[in-house]
Amino acid sequence: MTAGWDKGYVGFMDCVRIASFSGKLKLKNFKAYVLHSKIERTDEFGCANPDINRLGENALWSLKSNFVDIPTDCPC
């Protein structure tokens, strides 16, 4: 199997485009990588409610997904 990356980035993407793949389209045949700039975490939040804690983590992932060298305000 040959894979490649066109070195483009457009912000957060929750989809994949497969141009060609000779194997079977199974999840185990693919890997995903997180790409973001190094961001120093300066504060942490936590409370007794796991849903609120998850909301905070989701916000952090949203920030990371839009910070690759320069901040972007939209995934398009």
N, C-alpha and C positions, 0 to 999 in steps of 0.2 A: 504494500500500500504506500502510495506517495501522498504526502499532505503538504500544503503550503499556506502561507499567510501573506496577504497582499500589503501588509504594513499600513493599512488604513485604520482609522479609529473615528467613530462618530458618536461617542458618548455611550450611555447604557444601551445594550442590545439584549433582548431576551429571545432572540431567534437565531437560527443558523441557516446559512445558505450552502448547500452542498452542490458543487458544480459537477463533480464526477466522483464516484466511489465504486470500486470493483467488488467490495465485499457485501455482506448483508447489512442492511440498515438496522443495527441493533445498538442500543445505548452503550453496551460494554465495548463497542468498537471505537468509541470516541472519548476524548478528554476535553474538559473545559478549563480554562485558566483565567484567573482574576488578574486584571491589568489596571493599575492605578499608580499615581505618583506616591512617593513616600510622604505620608502625612503624619506629623507628630501629634499624638493624642495628648491633649492638655487637661482633659477632665473626664470623669466617668460618672455615669448615672446608674442608680439601681434602687429598686423599691420592692415591696412585698408582693406586688402584682406582676406575675410573669408576662401577662399580655402587654403591660406598659413597658416592661424591660425589653420585650421583643420589638416594640414600636421604636424604642431608642436605637436598638441595633439595626433595624431596617433603615432608619434615617442615616446612620453612619454609612451603611453600604450604598445608599443613594448618593451621598457626598463623594465617597470614593469612586463610584462609577462615573462621575462627571468631572473628576480631577485627574487628567493625564497631561502633565506639563502645564497646561493652562486650564482654568475652570471653564466649563461649558454649561450653558443654561438649558439646553434641550438636547435630546438624543438624535436630532435630525440635522 
